């Protein structure tokens, strides 16, 4: 056999129709794979942004609801403190605050919460909400089961004063978080 140069062998191979078809198929497969990967990355990032936006929306809605509940509870407690001075009390209990936002944030931690002290601030607000709820439960348990005690009014007044302080601290913690999350914050 004579020696055939590599360029001549390559040219002879490329002259065959099946080789060009095969190479075209390989190129199309690679291109399809690359485009599929690009689409998957794009879709994954889009889904992540949507999920994080939903989580932040839930957190913000719960905290906004809590601000309304805190206002309502503070008004009710102020009225009750006035009523206690007259020897009566108000029947409706303070309303428990929403606390599910913290669990949602921990399970689906949005990237926006990792900036600066935002996560710490949200955790502080969640902790204050838990403390407020425990004080509301404790106060209500006392109110429901201790009306016959001779010092009922004084103890209920102490509960109400402590709860006003805790709710005010909770309101401040939520405001601090909201300030960090605002565009200017």
SVG drawing of the C-alpha trace seen along z (x, -y; Angstrom):
<svg xmlns="http://www.w3.org/2000/svg" viewBox="-66 -55 70 57">
<polyline fill="none" stroke="black" stroke-width="0.4" points="0.0,0.0 1.2,-3.4 1.3,-6.2 -1.7,-8.4 -1.5,-11.8 -3.8,-12.6 -5.4,-15.6 -6.2,-13.4 -7.7,-10.7 -9.8,-13.4 -11.0,-14.8 -11.9,-11.4 -13.8,-10.7 -15.7,-14.0 -16.8,-13.3 -18.9,-10.4 -22.5,-11.5 -22.9,-9.4 -20.0,-11.2 -21.5,-14.6 -24.8,-13.4 -23.2,-11.8 -21.2,-15.0 -24.4,-17.1 -26.2,-14.8 -23.4,-15.2 -23.5,-19.0 -27.3,-19.1 -27.2,-16.9 -24.5,-19.0 -26.4,-22.2 -29.7,-20.7 -28.0,-19.7 -26.4,-23.1 -29.7,-24.9 -31.6,-22.5 -29.0,-23.2 -29.3,-27.0 -33.1,-26.7 -32.9,-24.6 -30.6,-27.1 -32.8,-30.0 -36.0,-28.2 -34.4,-27.2 -33.3,-30.7 -36.7,-32.1 -38.4,-29.6 -36.0,-30.4 -36.7,-34.1 -40.5,-33.5 -40.3,-31.3 -38.2,-33.8 -40.5,-36.6 -43.5,-34.5 -41.7,-33.8 -40.8,-37.4 -44.4,-38.4 -45.7,-35.9 -43.3,-37.2 -44.3,-40.8 -48.0,-40.0 -47.7,-38.2 -45.6,-41.1 -48.1,-43.7 -51.0,-41.6 -49.0,-41.5 -48.7,-45.3 -52.4,-45.6 -52.9,-43.0 -50.5,-44.8 -52.3,-48.1 -55.6,-46.4 -54.2,-44.6 -52.5,-47.8 -55.8,-49.7 -57.7,-46.9 -55.1,-46.7 -55.2,-50.5 -59.0,-50.3 -58.7,-47.4 -56.1,-49.2 -58.6,-52.1 -61.4,-49.6 -59.3,-47.9 -59.0,-51.3 -62.8,-51.3 -62.9,-47.7 -63.9,-46.0 -62.1,-44.3 -62.7,-43.7 -63.8,-40.2 -62.2,-39.8 -58.7,-38.6 -55.7,-40.0 -55.3,-38.2 -52.3,-36.0 -49.8,-37.2 -48.9,-35.3 -45.7,-33.4 -45.6,-31.1 -43.5,-33.5 -40.3,-32.4 -40.8,-28.7 -41.4,-29.6 -38.3,-31.8 -36.1,-29.0 -37.4,-26.4 -37.2,-28.6 -34.5,-31.1 -34.5,-33.9 -31.2,-35.4 -32.4,-38.9 -32.4,-37.9 -28.7,-37.0 -27.7,-40.6 -26.4,-42.5 -28.3,-41.9 -31.7,-41.2 -31.9,-37.6 -30.9,-38.4 -33.5,-41.2 -36.2,-38.9 -35.2,-36.3 -35.4,-39.0 -38.9,-40.0 -40.0,-36.3 -38.6,-35.8 -40.5,-38.9 -43.7,-37.5 -43.2,-34.2 -42.7,-36.0 -45.8,-38.2 -47.9,-35.1 -46.7,-33.3 -47.5,-36.4 -51.0,-36.6 -51.6,-32.9 -50.3,-33.2 -52.4,-36.4 -55.5,-34.8 -55.0,-31.6 -54.7,-33.8 -57.7,-35.9 -59.9,-32.8 -59.0,-30.9 -58.2,-33.4 -61.2,-35.8 -62.0,-34.7 -58.5,-35.7 -58.5,-38.7 -55.5,-40.3 -57.0,-39.4 -57.2,-43.1 -53.6,-43.9 -52.1,-40.9 -54.2,-41.3 -53.0,-44.9 -49.4,-43.8 -50.0,-41.3 -51.4,-44.0 -48.6,-46.5 -46.0,-43.8 -47.9,-42.8 -48.0,-46.4 -44.3,-46.6 -43.7,-43.4 -46.0,-44.3 -44.3,-47.7 -40.9,-45.9 -42.3,-43.5 -43.6,-46.5 -40.2,-48.1 -38.5,-44.8 -40.9,-44.5 -40.3,-48.1 -36.5,-47.6 -36.8,-44.6 -39.0,-46.6 -36.5,-49.4 -33.7,-47.0 -35.8,-45.5 -36.9,-48.8 -35.0,-50.0 -33.5,-52.8 -32.5,-50.5"/>
</svg>
